[in-house]
Amino acid sequence: MTDAEAVAGGIAQLPCDVKPPLSGDKLHLVIWYKEEADAPIYSFDTRGRDSPDQGNHWQDHSLEGRAFFKHSEIPAKLTLEKVRESDAAVYRCRVDFKQSPTRNSKVNLTVIIPPEQLSILDEDGRSHIPHYILGPYSEGASLNITCVAAGGRPQPRVTWWQGTSLLDNSYETVDTKRVRNVLQLEKLGREHLRAFLTCQATNNNMVTPISSSVSLDMNLKPLWVRIQGESRPLSAGKTYEIGCEVVGARPSPTITWSKGNMILRNARETTSPDGNVTTSILTFVPGIEDAGKILYCRGGVPDIPNSELEDGWKLNIFHEPVVTLELGSNLNSSAIREGIDVYFECNIKSNPWVYKVSWRHNGNPLYHNRATGTIISNQSLVLQSVTRSRAGIYTCIGNNQEGDGESNPLNLDIKFVPVCQHGQTKVFGVARQETARIPCELEANPPEVSFTWKFNNTMEAVDIPQAHVTSDRTRSTASYTPMTELDYGTLLCWGSNDQGTQLEPCVYHIVPAGRPDTPHNCSLLNQTTDSIYVECIEGFDGGLPQKFTMQVDRETGSSKSGGPTTVFNQTSKVPVFSVSNLDPGSNYEVSIYSTNAKGRSETVHFRATTLNLPERRTGERLAQPPSPENCTIREESQTTVRVSCAESELDFDTNTAIYVLQVFDADTRRLLASATSLTPSMLEVTDLPVDRSQSGLMLSLRIMTEQAMSDATVLFSTHFVQEGNTNKEHHRYPGRAQINNGSSYQPARTSAPRPMPSPLRWCFYSKAHRSSDERYRRCDRASYENSIAFILYHFIQFKLFFYQPMTSWTRAASRSRDSGTNDSYLCSFVS
């Protein structure tokens, strides 16, 4: 008996040997029987046929046309299609030959029933798995899933696979119709992310096993957390963006920033396209108080316990110096008096450390100078034997690469006994039986002062009754009336405060009032073709405020232009006058006198002559070099002054020319420094004495050649500017200094003629005196109307010359002790 197997629904092949046993014999008839039934189910008849291919096939209706005999195969086979479970049986094949005896053979057909269904159950026994995805499982967790196969005969084998790798082939029978396999995986790892697990069930090798697959979803810990870049110093107050990347976490990690124990929330996140890298960008503004703290970045997956990783920077904060200034610990700031030593402590907090510490007093720098009692040592300042001039605001400044830090201002209040205030009127002219109010002004700290007045002449000293005295803090006024000659003398004023009594009294001279003395030493300092400049020394004012008047009259027949005899008349508080708009080559009579309330002084007379216009000499080199032209103070500081002049267009020996700059004190006319240069574009003096007076500078500039020296060009500057700053006023009005009340200015050359200036004028005058008062002259219009004629004359006759600015005052500024106004009047000729 032969065994045969077929899968239900498939094809069964039942073999039968139809080869004749004798040579020359042939097949006549093949009949198939099912089990022991007498009735055939299939026959193949070749009797009466020339060949087997012409044989006749017959099958029982129960086979429903599913059978076909293949005689030509070896062995021949009865093929049964769409096999049914009922087809399973023992089949008998009877073969009849023409000569040989009949042959019978049996075939046992077994019909296999494949498993019908596979079910994958999760750990909770649920078979409904959304999207066939299990999880997510945390990294390190274990997995138990079950696969159940239902149906099939014989019972199927149930196995688990990952790809082509067999994971588990152990299965068990649940009942007659079900077989299961439980898969257990321990310590799931990163490699299991999106892994496909396949369950197969089969009970034969003829058809493909049935299968079902699920994939795994995983929660993964971060591989690392890292703050991007290297830890570096951060500047306080500046904004930084600091990145922190978290790699390998799934799902997207939670990233937190903290500074010490404080959570920072000003951050934004980005994720790479594959979701593997999450970056957090923190916007961070460090403060000084953050120095030494740890800046942390932490990243983790909340669903995975203990999955958080961190990275941190220890913050190194750079900042400007934080400076505090305080007096020495044993000093009482409210009880500092003249003569004691005062010291300051400058406390500095700085990162990086300061490279310089400097000190300031009322905004001006202080320098170490033992001679003046100023001692600077590291972060301490000592002022020895302080005087009242040392009072004021003190600060210290620390400098590092982040910037400059200035301390709190500390006011040094120095107590001192009263002293006389400088600049007071000392002489008072008083008529008999005239009551004069004599002011006494003191400087004192504290300013609560009590006053004592005495009158003194050659015979006696008398107290002034308090009924004749009024006092207010540091000012007291005594009412005094001289009745006889013996009442003229001196008034003495003392003050007292809680620091003591004034050592030297303030002395005021009471003299009989009278007419002023005549101005003396009147000098004609500068003559040009159309101007003169006159200065006198004032005489005794007769005990009363005086004014000075200068009148200029044209000598009869001295000019062809004719016109009025008096060309100038001006009254000023100081005996300084500048007259312009004069005729070239003309003679003038100058008269100067002073006046006060008692009358007029004697008159000073002298003669002044303007210079003739220069003549052009073609092709002839000047024997004397011209004065420096268009000179401008470019920069001025406490120790430095820089001046630039224009190149002259006049023909002189430039090969041997040297430009000379001399700097004088404007008040004392003392020579302070000098310098030379081969070019006029920059003359510089850098060694001016630091302790020079504040009255300003007078600058004298000359050109010197081998043959001769030019006349001087004189510039005045009435104040100095801070180191490194440029005096903007000098840029706006080249060749002239700023005009301040209490000083006068004459930017003209001395003692020698200059080329004729252009008649074009610019007038600067005070808005407060823009009135019809004829005492304040302005530039006259007549000269302006003649401008065109002068310009043509210059172009034709003097085009080789360079005409420098000529400036003169129409009203000189008042001396510092007399002026009570800021008015300045200037008429400047510009080419």
Secondary structure, DSSP 8 states (H G I E B T S, - for coil): -EEEEEETTS-EEEEE----SSTT--EEEEEEEETT-SS-SEEEE-TT-SSGGG-EEEE-GGGTT-EEEE-SSSSEEEEE-S--GGG-EEEEEEEEESSS--EEEEEEEEEEB---EEEEE-TTS----GGGEEEEEETT--EEEEEEEE--BS--EEEEEETTEEEE---EEEETTEEEEEEEE-S--GGGTT-EEEEEEES-SSS--EEEEEEEEEEB--SEEEESS----EETT--EEEEEEEES-BS--EEEEEETTEEE--EEEEE-TTS-EEEEEEEE---GGGTT-EEEEEEE-TTSTT--EEEEEE--EEEEEEEEEEE-TT--TTSEETTS-EEEEEEEEEES--SEEEEEETTEEE--BGGGTEEEETTEEEE-S--GGG-EEEEEEEEETTEEEE---EEE-EEEEEEE-TT---EEEE-TT--EEEEEEEEEES---EEEEEEE-SS-EEE--GGGEEEETTEEEEEE---SGGG-EEEEEEEEETTEE-SS-EEEEEEE-------EEEEEEEE-SS-EEEEEE----TTS--EEEEEEEE-TTS-TT---SEEEEEEESSSEEEE-S--TT-EEEEEEEEEETTEE---EEEEEE--------TT---SS----EEEEEEEE-SS-EEEEEE---S-S--SS-EEEEEEEETTT--EEEEEEESSTT-EEE----TT--SS-EEEEEEEE-SS-B---EEEEESS---TT---HHHHHSTT-----TB--------SS------S-EEEE--GGG-SS-TTS----HHHHHTHHHHHHHHHHH-TTS----EEEEEE---BTTT------EEEEE--
